[in-house]
Amino acid sequence: MLGQETSAAYVALWRAGELSRRVQEAYQRLERCALCPRACGVNRRQGEVGMCRTGELALVSSYGPHFGEEAPLVGDSGSGTIFFANCNLRCCYCQNYEISQLGEGYTVSPRELATMMLRLQRMGCHNINLVSPSHVVPQILAAVEIAAADGLCLPLVYNTGGYDALPTLQLLDEVIDIYMPDMKYADAEIALRLSGIRDYPAVNRVAVAEMHRQVGDLKLDARGIATRGLLVRHLVLPDRMAGTEEIVRFLATEISSQTYLNIMAQYRPCYQAHQVPGLGRGISQQEYLDALDMALRHGLTRLDERPRRSRPIV
């Protein structure tokens, strides 16, 4: 089956019993939840909910092979994507707000989540792509432990908005094969205004550095499929609100000049964007090209190719 020539890192942890220990530790953290940097302190094991509005069970919106992701994830057979409902951010322009903000989804046990992973593997997907996982790390770890015992060996993709707590990421060391965080903003006040959290830039940079420490630069196999490493996403916003220059400089100088970066051009006003001055329009072609030039000027050359073939419309 495609994608199963080598075992993912978590298989060794499962065989050694370390994965079981991490599951127990992660669930203990749910009792006074600080899984994400919001550190709400609620007891999710007793049904209490904080900013993520999620209790002990994860909520899933949908799952299946996905062909709209970056080329190294999609390959010929798709990325095996699991969309978790709810989010620890409050992005006013979220294009998937029905899932992230309105919580459209259904609760699943770790066993049911493991079954989804194994079905995606049987479908031939190249990886298991965990979308918005920051608030459900214990549930993911528990599912991976079950699925590994039943033969799961695909790389795990941690597809996150980028607001992740360092201690939680450390639980994922040698569990996650591919980290795919957003780097949304360089400015704290912009982050507060658009996503409801002032410390996003500082927390995000620490998180991305830890992700890179764990997995390094993105590695591809002979087919061009990602096997391990860091892949960063950055959405260009109107009027340079995302702080692209600062973000690409950080990646090039503090992370690696070999960072694989997707500078995304698909911003469009969604959800509550029209209520924010400046967000009520898509980006221009020049704004996108300027963002690409910034990355290249700072020495980042591993840029996702799809945006080059799909220009934004004013």
C-alpha positions in Angstrom: 0.0 0.0 0.0 1.3 3.5 -0.8 2.9 5.3 2.1 3.6 2.1 4.1 7.2 1.3 3.0 8.6 2.6 6.3 7.0 2.9 9.8 6.4 6.3 11.3 8.2 7.4 14.4 5.4 6.7 16.8 5.5 2.9 16.1 8.8 2.6 18.0 7.3 4.6 20.9 4.3 2.3 21.0 6.5 -0.9 21.0 8.6 0.5 23.8 5.5 1.4 25.9 6.4 5.1 25.9 3.3 6.0 23.9 1.1 4.6 26.7 2.9 6.7 29.3 2.3 9.8 27.2 -1.4 9.1 26.8 -1.7 8.9 30.6 0.2 12.1 31.1 -1.8 13.9 28.5 -5.1 12.9 30.0 -3.9 14.1 33.4 -3.4 17.5 31.9 -7.0 17.6 30.9 -8.0 17.7 34.6 -6.7 21.3 34.9 -6.4 22.0 31.2 -3.3 23.8 30.0 -3.0 21.9 26.7 -2.9 25.2 24.8 -1.4 28.5 25.8 -4.8 29.8 27.0 -4.5 27.5 30.0 -8.2 27.7 30.9 -7.7 25.4 33.9 -11.0 23.6 33.6 -11.5 19.9 34.3 -12.4 18.6 30.9 -12.5 15.0 32.2 -15.5 16.1 34.2 -17.2 17.8 31.3 -16.1 21.3 31.9 -15.1 23.3 28.8 -12.9 26.3 28.2 -12.2 28.4 25.2 -12.0 25.4 22.9 -15.5 24.3 24.0 -14.4 20.7 24.0 -14.7 18.3 26.9 -13.1 14.8 27.3 -14.1 13.5 23.9 -12.9 15.0 20.6 -15.3 16.3 18.1 -14.8 15.4 14.4 -16.4 17.3 11.6 -15.4 15.0 8.7 -12.6 12.8 7.5 -11.4 11.4 4.2 -8.8 11.7 1.4 -8.0 15.3 0.7 -6.5 16.6 -2.5 -6.4 20.3 -1.8 -3.4 20.3 0.5 0.3 21.0 -0.4 1.7 18.7 -3.1 4.1 16.8 -0.8 1.2 15.8 1.3 -1.3 14.9 -1.5 0.8 12.9 -3.9 -1.3 10.6 -6.0 -3.6 9.2 -3.3 -4.4 12.2 -1.1 -3.8 13.3 2.4 -5.9 11.4 4.9 -7.5 14.3 6.6 -9.4 14.4 9.9 -11.1 17.7 10.6 -11.6 18.4 14.4 -14.3 20.7 15.4 -13.7 23.8 17.5 -10.5 25.8 17.9 -8.4 27.7 20.4 -8.3 30.8 18.2 -11.1 33.2 17.3 -10.1 34.3 13.8 -12.7 36.7 12.6 -12.1 35.8 8.9 -12.0 32.0 9.3 -13.1 30.2 6.0 -14.1 27.1 8.0 -16.0 29.0 10.8 -18.8 26.5 10.8 -16.3 23.9 12.1 -13.9 26.1 14.1 -16.3 28.6 15.6 -19.7 27.0 15.5 -18.5 23.6 16.5 -20.2 21.5 13.8 -19.1 18.0 14.4 -19.8 14.8 16.5 -18.1 13.3 19.5 -15.8 10.3 18.9 -14.1 8.0 21.3 -10.3 7.2 20.9 -11.3 3.8 19.4 -13.5 5.5 16.8 -10.8 8.0 16.0 -8.3 5.1 15.6 -10.8 3.4 13.2 -10.8 6.6 11.1 -7.0 6.6 10.9 -6.9 2.9 9.9 -9.6 3.4 7.2 -7.6 6.3 5.7 -4.6 4.0 5.6 -6.5 1.3 3.8 -7.7 3.9 1.3 -4.1 4.4 0.3 -3.6 7.9 1.7 0.0 9.1 2.2 -0.4 10.4 5.7 -2.9 11.1 8.5 -3.6 14.8 8.5 -4.9 16.1 11.9 -6.5 19.5 11.3 -6.9 21.8 14.3 -5.4 19.3 16.8 -4.1 21.7 19.5 -7.0 21.2 21.9 -7.3 17.4 21.4 -3.8 16.1 21.8 -4.7 13.5 24.5 -7.4 12.1 22.4 -5.1 11.9 19.4 -2.4 10.1 21.4 -4.9 7.6 22.7 -6.2 6.9 19.2 -2.7 6.5 17.8 -1.8 4.0 20.5 -4.9 1.9 19.6 -4.3 2.3 15.8 -0.5 1.5 16.1 -1.4 -1.8 17.7 -3.7 -2.6 14.7 -1.0 -1.7 12.1 -1.1 2.1 11.6 2.2 3.2 10.2 1.5 6.3 8.1 3.2 9.6 9.0 1.2 11.9 11.2 0.7 15.5 10.1 0.0 18.1 12.9 -2.0 20.7 10.9 -2.3 23.6 13.4 -3.2 27.3 13.6 0.1 27.7 15.3 -1.0 28.7 18.8 0.5 25.7 20.6 1.9 25.2 24.1 5.5 24.1 24.4 4.9 21.4 27.1 2.1 19.9 24.9 4.4 19.8 21.8 7.1 18.1 23.9 4.5 15.2 24.5 4.4 14.9 20.7 8.2 14.5 20.2 8.7 11.4 18.0 5.0 11.0 17.7 4.4 13.6 15.0 6.3 13.2 11.8 5.3 16.3 9.9 4.4 19.6 11.6 2.4 22.1 9.5 1.7 25.2 11.5 0.3 28.5 10.4 2.4 31.6 11.1 -0.5 34.1 11.0 0.9 37.4 12.4 4.0 39.2 13.4 2.2 41.9 15.4 0.6 41.3 18.8 -2.1 44.0 18.4 -3.1 42.6 15.0 -3.3 39.1 16.5 -5.6 40.4 19.2 -7.8 42.3 16.8 -8.1 39.4 14.3 -7.8 36.2 16.3 -8.5 37.3 19.9 -5.1 36.6 21.4 -2.4 39.1 21.9 0.6 36.8 22.6 0.1 34.8 19.3 3.3 36.0 17.7 5.6 35.2 20.7 3.9 31.8 21.4 3.9 30.9 17.7 7.6 31.5 17.2 8.5 29.3 20.2 6.2 26.6 18.9 7.6 26.7 15.4 11.2 26.5 16.8 10.2 23.5 18.9 8.6 21.8 15.9 11.7 22.3 13.8 13.9 21.0 16.6 11.8 17.8 16.7 11.6 17.0 13.0 14.0 19.3 11.0 13.5 20.5 7.5 10.9 18.8 5.3 12.2 15.6 3.8 10.7 14.0 0.6 10.9 10.5 -0.7 11.7 9.5 -4.3 8.1 10.2 -5.3 8.1 13.7 -3.8 6.0 12.7 -0.8 6.7 14.3 2.6 8.0 11.8 5.1 9.1 14.0 8.0 9.8 17.7 8.7 8.4 21.2 9.0 6.0 22.8 6.5 4.9 26.3 7.3 1.8 28.1 6.1 1.4 31.9 5.9 -1.8 33.5 4.7 -1.2 36.9 3.0 -3.7 39.5 4.3 -4.7 42.9 2.9 -2.5 45.9 3.6 0.3 43.7 4.9 -1.6 43.0 8.1 0.0 39.6 8.5 3.5 41.0 8.8 5.0 38.8 6.1 8.4 40.5 6.0 9.0 39.8 9.7 7.8 36.2 9.5 9.9 35.2 6.5 12.9 36.9 8.1 12.3 34.9 11.3 12.1 31.6 9.3 15.2 32.3 7.3 17.4 33.5 10.2 16.0 31.7 13.3 14.6 28.4 11.9 16.2 27.4 8.6 16.7 28.8 5.1 15.5 25.4 3.9 12.1 25.8 5.5 9.3 24.7 3.2 6.9 27.6 3.1 3.4 27.9 1.5 2.6 31.6 1.0 -1.1 31.4 0.6 -3.0 33.7 -1.7 -6.6 32.5 -1.1 -7.7 35.1 1.5 -11.3 36.2 1.0 -13.6 37.9 3.4 -15.5 35.3 5.4 -17.4 35.0 8.7 -17.0 38.4 10.5 -14.3 39.9 8.3 -16.5 42.7 6.9 -16.7 44.1 10.4 -13.0 44.8 10.5 -11.6 47.7 8.6 -9.3 46.6 5.8 -10.4 42.9 5.8 -13.4 43.4 3.5 -11.5 42.7 0.3 -9.4 40.0 -1.2 -5.7 40.6 -1.6 -4.3 42.1 -4.9 -2.0 40.3 -7.2 0.7 42.8 -6.3 0.3 42.1 -2.6 0.8 38.4 -3.2 3.8 38.9 -5.5 5.3 41.3 -2.9 5.0 38.5 -0.3 6.8 36.0 -2.6 9.5 38.5 -3.2 10.0 39.0 0.5 10.5 35.3 1.0 13.0 35.0 -1.9 14.9 38.1 -0.8 15.4 36.6 2.7 16.7 33.4 1.1 13.7 31.1 1.4 13.5 29.2 -1.9 11.5 26.1 -0.9 8.1 27.7 -1.7 4.9 25.8 -2.5 4.4 26.0 -6.2 0.6 26.0 -6.4 0.1 29.7 -5.6 2.3 30.7 -8.5 -0.2 29.1 -10.8 -3.2 30.6 -9.1 -3.1 34.4 -8.8 -5.4 36.3 -6.4 -8.2 38.5 -7.8 -8.7 42.0 -6.5 
